[in-house]
């Protein structure tokens, strides 16, 4: 039994390791960086600390959050997510209580794609929404 036929040079079909019609084979690892908008202080974030803690615990229970931490020198932090799609990671970042309260903005990076290639590239930067101060 022969596994390979004798194809002429340059005509041998390439073996596919990823079939886009079958969908992703594994999880997507995404790094999300949060940074403070102008005018946001640690006092503002402390006011929504309970909501942030509940969100982090919920994502940890579901197995989506691998690592989270805050920046010591500035407002914001980082999440390392394990999700099915990049869009799901963006949705989770938008649901962060600090982003919903217009205190933080975020930036997402894909670390490991579905095909198993390790990369670190910026996909999309979310523009900051300016806060409106009450007069």
LINBEL-V908924 format. One record per backbone hydrogen bond with DSSP energy under -1.0 kcal/mol. NH is the residue of the N-H (numbers start at 0). CO is the residue of the C=O. If there is no record, write none. Layout:
NH&CO + NH&CO
//
This chain:
6&4 + 10&7 + 21&18 + 27&82 + 28&111 + 29&80 + 30&108 + 31&78 + 32&106 + 33&76 + 34&104 + 35&74 + 36&102 + 39&36 + 44&40 + 45&41 + 46&42 + 48&45 + 51&47 + 52&48 + 53&49 + 54&50 + 55&51 + 56&52 + 57&53 + 58&54 + 59&55 + 60&56 + 61&57 + 63&58 + 64&58 + 65&79 + 66&79 + 68&77 + 70&75 + 76&33 + 77&68 + 78&31 + 79&66 + 80&29 + 81&63 + 82&27 + 88&84 + 89&85 + 90&86 + 91&87 + 92&88 + 93&89 + 94&90 + 95&92 + 99&95 + 100&96 + 101&98 + 102&97 + 103&97 + 104&34 + 106&32 + 107&123 + 108&30 + 109&120 + 110&28 + 111&28 + 112&116 + 115&112 + 118&110 + 120&109 + 122&107 + 125&105
//
